Amino acid sequence: MPKAVINGVVIAEAPESEVFHIEGNVYFPPSSVKTELLKESPTPYTCPWKGACQYYSVDDGGTWLQDRAFAYPDLYDGAVERVGGDFAGYIVFWKEVQVTD
């Protein structure tokens, strides 16, 4: 079961059947994420095929690590077909957040 962990705290966990693997990242459904450990970041980015990205800072147990998670809330036309499922709002973690299968 894929999960995202930071400093021993599981911040997301979902069955393999509920996640998406896109470009080497695991996309977790929003319902599987401890959203109290995230806060929206103003960092702008737009993927040419997914759409506008929403970054999040992640609480590592005392410090907010900027832009360590992100999601695409409103996907561009064709993104769902390209991936084979609707991953709008699914959350991806990186850098200090360890993601395991």
C-alpha positions in Angstrom: 0.0 0.0 0.0 1.6 3.3 -1.0 2.2 5.8 1.7 3.9 9.2 2.3 5.9 9.6 5.5 7.8 12.5 7.0 9.8 12.2 10.2 8.0 8.9 11.0 4.5 10.4 10.6 2.3 8.9 7.8 0.6 11.8 6.0 -1.0 9.8 3.2 -1.8 6.2 2.7 -4.0 4.5 0.1 -4.5 1.2 -1.6 -2.6 0.7 -4.9 -5.9 0.6 -6.7 -6.7 4.2 -5.6 -3.4 6.0 -6.5 -2.1 7.1 -9.9 1.6 6.7 -11.0 2.4 9.6 -13.3 5.9 10.6 -14.4 7.5 8.8 -11.5 5.3 10.3 -8.8 2.5 8.7 -6.7 -0.7 10.7 -6.7 -2.8 10.1 -3.6 -6.5 10.7 -3.4 -7.4 13.7 -1.2 -9.4 11.6 1.2 -6.2 9.6 2.0 -4.2 12.7 3.0 -3.9 14.3 6.5 -4.8 17.7 5.2 -4.1 19.3 8.6 -0.4 18.8 7.8 -0.7 20.8 4.6 -1.2 24.5 3.9 -1.6 26.1 0.5 1.5 27.9 -0.9 1.3 30.8 -3.4 4.0 29.4 -5.6 2.8 29.5 -9.3 3.3 26.7 -11.8 1.4 25.4 -14.8 2.1 22.1 -16.4 1.7 22.2 -20.2 -0.6 19.1 -20.2 -2.1 18.9 -16.7 -2.9 22.5 -15.9 -2.4 25.0 -13.1 -0.7 23.5 -10.1 -1.5 24.1 -6.4 1.5 23.8 -4.2 1.4 23.0 -0.5 3.8 23.4 2.4 4.1 20.3 4.6 4.4 20.3 8.4 7.4 18.2 9.3 6.6 18.2 13.0 7.6 21.8 13.8 8.6 23.5 10.6 6.6 24.1 7.4 8.6 22.8 4.4 7.6 24.9 1.5 6.3 23.3 -1.7 6.8 19.7 -0.7 3.4 18.7 -2.0 1.3 19.6 -5.0 -1.9 18.9 -6.9 -3.7 19.8 -10.1 -7.2 20.8 -9.0 -8.5 21.7 -12.5 -7.1 19.5 -15.2 -6.7 20.5 -18.8 -8.8 18.8 -21.5 -7.1 15.5 -22.4 -5.2 15.0 -19.1 -7.7 12.4 -17.8 -7.5 10.5 -21.1 -3.7 10.6 -21.2 -3.5 9.0 -17.7 -6.5 6.8 -17.9 -8.4 8.3 -14.9 -9.4 11.5 -13.2 -6.6 12.6 -10.9 -7.9 16.1 -10.3 -7.0 17.2 -6.7 -4.8 14.2 -6.1 -1.8 15.1 -4.0 1.9 14.3 -4.8 4.7 14.6 -2.2 8.5 15.0 -2.8 11.9 15.9 -1.4 11.9 15.2 2.4 8.6 13.3 2.2 9.4 9.7 1.6 6.9 7.8 -0.6 7.0 4.0 -0.6 4.9 1.4 -2.3 
